[in-house]
Amino acid sequence: MPQFCISSGVSSDRFGVRVALWVGALALLATAPSVADAGDGKPATVAEAARVIDFTTFPMLPEAENLNRRRVAGLTYKVDSTVAKAFDFQKQKLTAAKWKELPNSYSSDQSASATFSRDGFAVSVSVISAGKPGNVMVSLTNHGNVDVQKLPVPKDAKSLYTTPVSAAWVTPESVEKTAAAIKKLLTAQGWQPYGTAGDSLIFKQNAVRLNARASVAPAQGGKTVIDFSTDLMSADIPAPVETLSLQYSDSTMQVLFDTAAGKNEIYDFYRKTLAAAGWKATTEKPFQIDFKDSMIFRNPAQDMLTLETYTVDEKLRVIATQMTGAEVAELDKRIQEEADRRKKAKEDAANKPEKKFAIKLPAGAKGVKQEKGSLEFTVGAGKAKAAVEDLRKQFAKAGWKEDVAALEDMAGTISFAKGDENASILYVDTGFMPAEITVSGKVEVEKPDAGK
């Protein structure tokens, strides 16, 4: 039988889907087994969860395409496989790691799902057909170590259903009063407000994020339903209590929100809150890059949290992004490798003999002067155009293309291009004095044995 989890933020146009889920959930035998010992301790930290299972190193099927950066809390990938084969692979790996499969697993040709428990943690596995024949998407999610059945609810709430990773109750009170009561009860137990999602209130404690929703219950005579679900966060990124449109992304380990608070107030909050968790700012004050103010924090594990702020529609936008120590080390390595590559390329270019285009001087050339980037000489009066025509043919034979050509009896110029190189010929011929010709670019006089 499939697991039923009511997700947050379901819009009214999906009302029929919600009713179907409620009916299916009620078809369960009112309760499902809870995760053993899940409520005996505090919500886990990232480090505590990683000691139980870390999806940054968890096995994937060979030739799998990882859809996101690997995270402690979850893993999603695509692979050429059948649903059954991929599902069985993940079940075997979890079982070998002493995870226990809970009842009500589900499997068909198109999809499969199951929940596993160990040391108070719950992990869900789902495999679905990815649309292309023979290709599936595998998702593994750590829901943390909180037993949602033991979370506080108003006294008049009656249990509706439970699964290993979610639970629901009904109450005769209004949605507004129920939501306020839930918020008060949860904050009293140490849960910190962490934004909203549709009609859901989001809370966090350590690295466990809790979705708590109060909404009108389908098929329950207009009563209010309360449902809880949790998931683990790969990064324990704090946020002030009062925020607007807070969003957390586990794949990027980033929190984004707007606030009416001032910039100094936000930076003070993060300095104090992160210091309590062992983080230290790398600068005394925020620094500015383009239109953003930024501050970087590091912890003993060499993780890095970057805090950025800027103004949007008269509100302060705050973005906090965390990178693991391993990711920072890899980034530093790539930056250093690129710096070394550029340095070597510059040194090689400096040490490499400059390749010049060797030209044969026209007959009668005199007063030859070779300087860096130019070659000067003279020919007899009235003979400049003929000499330039000879040079012009040499350039064309060597693959140079003419950009501009303006040739008169007394003066003229021609410019050439070849790849990323440029050259030009300039001449002055009064007709009664030796004509002066200048060739600019990477040129030199052809040696007597050149081409032999």
N, C-alpha and C positions, 0 to 999 in steps of 0.2 A: 504494500500500500504506500502511496507517495507521502512524503513529508509536506505539511502545509505551513508556510511562513507568510504572514501578511506583511507586505513591504510598505514603506512609508510613502506618503505623498500620492495616493491614488486619486485621480481626478474623477469628477462626477460622470464624465462620459464613459468611464470604465465601471460604472455601478453594477452592471450585469456580471462582470467578471468577479467583483467583490462578493456578490451574493453567492455565486457558484463556489467560491473559496470557503465562505462561511458554512455553506451546506456540507461541503466536503470535510471541513474541519470538525463539524459536529458529528459527522459519521464515524469519527474515531471514537474510541471507547472513553470519551470524556477526558481522559488523561493519557499522557505518554510518559515513558520513563525519563526521569531527570538525569542529568549528568552527575555521576557519583561525586560526592564531596565538593560540588561546585560552589556552594555557598559558605563553606567553612572559613575561607580566608578572604583577604581583601582582593579587589580587582588587580590583576597582574600588571607588572611593569613590562616593558618591551624585553628587557634582559631575562626576566623570569619566564616569559612565554617562550623566548628563543631557546631556553634550556630544555623545554619540553618538545617543541618542534619549530624548526626554522626553515621556511620555504625558500630561502635564498640558496639552500643546498639540497633541497628535496629532489628525489629522482623524477625525471620526465621521460616519456617514451623517446627512443632514438629518433633523431631528425625532427624533433618538435620545433615549432615556431613560437618562441616566447612572445606574448602580446604586450607585456609590460616589463619594466625593469623588475627583476626578482626582489621580492619583499619578504620580511619576516612573517607578516600576517597572511599572505595569500600568494597564489600562483595561478595564472591563466595562460593557457597555450593552445595552439591548434596543431593537429597532427593527422597524417593520413592513417586512418585506422577505422575499425568498426566501433560502435558504441560499446559493445560487449567486451572487446579486447582492451580498450582504453580503460574502461571501468574496472575490469579485473586486475589490470596492472597496478592502478592506484590502490585498490583494496589490498593487494598483496604487500605493497610497500608499507602501508599503514599497519597492517597486521604484524608484519615483521618487526616494526618499531613498537610493538606492544600496545597498539590502539585497538579498542574493542568496538566492533560494529554494533550499533543500537538497532532495535526493532524498527519495522516499517520502511525498510529500504525499498526502492522501486527500480525496475529495469524493463526496458522495451527496446525495440529495434531503433527507435528515434531518440530516446533519452534514458538516463539512469541517474539515480541520486541515492545518497546514504549519509548518515551521520555517525561519527566515531567519537569515542571519549577516551581520555587518559588523564590521570592526575588532576581531575576537575575541569579540564579543558574540553571543548567541543569543536570538532572540525567537520565541516560539510564538504562533500564531494559531489560534483555534478558533471555529467558528460552529455552533450547534446549534438545532434547532427548539425554541421556548420553550413549546410546548404549545398555545397559541392559534394557529389557522390563520393563516398569513401573518405571524407574529411570530417573530423569532429573537433569540438571545442571542449577542453577540460578545465574546470575551475575547482580550486581547493581554497577554502576560507576558514581561518581560525576565528571562532566566535568568542574567544576568551574563556575565562573561568568563573563567570557569574551565573548562578542558577536563577534564571528569570522568574521561576515559580516562587522564589523567596523574597522578591522585591516587594516593597510596601505598596499597598493599595488602600483606598478608603474602606472603612469597616463594613459598609453595606454592599461591597462588590462581591459578586459570586463568580466562581471559576467557570469559564466557558469551555476552554480547551487548553491543552499544553502540548508542546513538542520539545525535543531536546534543546532547541535554540530559540523558542518563542513561547509566549503564554498570553492568554486573553481572559478578561473578566467582563461582566456586565454590571451596570449600576443604574438605578432609577434616576440619579441626579443628571442635571444638564451637562452638556459637553463643556461649557465654560467653567462651571464649578468643579467638574471632575478634573479638568486640565490644571486648574489652580491648585487643587488638592494634591495631585500627583507631583507637581513641581515642589510644593512645600515638603512633602514626605521624602522625596528623593534628595533634595538639598540637605535635609536634616541628617541623612545618612552619608553625606560627603560627596554626593554627585554634583559636579559643577556644570551649570548651563553652558552649552556649546553650540548655540545656534538653533535654527529650526529648519524643517523641510516639509513644506505643505502644512498639513494639520498636525505634524509631529513635533514634539519637543526633543531636542538632542542634548544629551548629557555626556560627561566623561569623568572617569575616575582612573587615575594612572593611565594605562594604555588601553582601557576598555571603553568603547563608545556605546552608549545606550540610546536606542530609539524608543521613545514613549509617546503613544498616540491615544487621544481620546476623540472618538467620532461616533456618529449615529450608527447603531448596530442594525444591519439588514436582518430582517426576519426575527427581530427581537422586540417587536411592539414599540418601537421608538425609544428604547432604552439606549444608554451610552455604553459603548464598548471601550475597554482599555486594552491595548496590546503592547507588549514589550518584546524587543529583540536586541541582540548585541552583536558587535564585531570587534575584533582586535585592531588596534592601530599600530602600524609599523614605526611610527614616530610619535612620541608624546609631546606634542606641540601645544603649549598653553595659549589661552585667549582670554581677554577680559570678559566679565560677566555680561556687560551691556555691549552687544555688537549688532550690526545690521548685515543680513544676507551672508552669514558665515558659511563657508564651504571648505570641507576638508577632502583632499584627494590622497588616498593611500599610495597610488601608483607613483605620484610625484613627491609624496611626503611634504605636502604643502597646505597651509591654511591661508585663506583669503577672506577678508571681511572689510566692511566700511564701519566707521564710527564717528560719533559727534565729538569724541574726546580730542584734546589737543595733541599735537605731535610730541611735545615734551612728556605729557602724561603717559602716552603709549610707550615711549622709550624707557621711562622710569619703571613702568609695569614689567616690561620684559627683563630689564636689568635685575630687579629684585626677585621676580619669579624664577628666572633661569639660574640665578646665583644659588638659590635654595636647592637646585638640582645639580649643582656642581659646574655650571657653565660660567665662563668669563668672557667679557667683551674684549675684543682685540684693540679697540680704540676707546679713548675717553669719551668722545663725542661722535655723533653720526657724521658720516662723510657724504658728499654729494657727487652723484654720477648722473649727468644729463639733468633730467627733471626730478629725479628720485633722491631721497635721503636714505642712507643705508647704514647698517651696523652689523658686524659679524661677531658671532659668539662661538667659542670652542669649549669642548669638555675634555675630561681626562682620556676618554676613548678616542680623541681626535676627530669626533664628529664635528660637523660645522652647521650652524644655523645662521642663515642670512635673513635679516629683517629689513624690509623696504617699505617706505611710505611715500605717498604723493596725494595730491588733492584731486578729487573727482566730484563734480556737481556739489561743491561746497562741503563735501564730506572728506574725511581722511581715509584713504584706502591703505590697508595694511596687508602685506604679504610676508609670511614667514615660511621659509623653505629649508628643510633639513637634508643634509647629505651624510652618509655614514663615513666613518674614518677610512674604510676601504675605498669608497667612491672618491673621497678627497685625494687619497694617495694615488689612485688611478688617474684622476684629473691632473694632479701635479706632475705625474710621470709623462702624460701626453704633452703638457705644456713645455716641459723640459726637453722632451724629444723633438718637438717642433722648433724650439729655440736652438737646440744643437744642430738640427738640420739646416736652419737658415744661416747659422754661423759658418757651418762647413761650406755651404753653397757660396757664401760671400768670400770665404778664404780661397776656395777653389777658383772662383772667378778672378780674384786678385792675383793668384799665382799662375793662372793659365796665360800663356803667351797670347798677346792680342793678335787676332787674325786680321790681316789687312788685305785689301784688294790691290794687287800689283798691276800697274798700268805701264804701258810702253810709251815713252815720251815721243812726241811728234818730231820729225826731222827738223833740225835747226834749233831745238830747244836749248836755251842758255840760262845762266844765273839760277840754277835749280836750288831751291830752299825747301828742306823737309823739316816740318815742325809737327808737334802733336796735333793731329786733327786737320792738317792742311798741307798742301804741296803747291809751291809757287814756282813759276818759271816764265821766261819770255820767249817769243818767236819774232821773226821779222815783221816789220810794219806791213799791214794789210793782209797778213797770213793767219790771223786769229781764227776766223770762221772755219777755214780748212783744217786747222789743228783741232778745233773743238769737234768737228765732224768725225775726225779720226777717233778721238776719245769717246765720243757718243757711241760709235760702233763697238768699241771695246766693252763699254758698260752693258750694252744690249746683249752682246755675245755671252757675257758672264751672268745673265739672268736678271739684270736690274730693269726696273720699269720706270718710265718717265712720268713724273707728276706734272711738271710745268716746264715749258720750253718757250723762250722769247729770244730770238736771235736777230740782231741787226748788224750792220756793217761795223759800226763803231763800238757797240757794246751788246752784251747779252748774258743770259743765264739759263741753265737747265738744272732741274732738281730730279733726283732718282730715289727709289725706295726698293729695298729687298728684304723681305721679312720685317724685322723690327729695326733694321738699319737704314740710315739715310745718307745721301751724299749730294754734292752739287758742283757745278762748274760755273765760274764767273770770269768774264773776260772784258778787257777794255783795249780798243784798237783805234788810235787817232789817225793812222795812215801815214804819219810822218815820224813817229817814234816807235821803238820796239813795243809790240803788243804784250800786255800783261795778262797771264792766265792763272787763276787760282782754283784748285780742286780741293774741296772740303770733305771731310769724312775719314773713315779708316782706310786710307790709301797710302801706297808707297810706290817708289819707282821700281819697275821690273828689273830684276838682276839679269845680267847677261846670259846666265845658264838656265833661267826660269823656263820651264816647259820642255826642256830637253831631256 
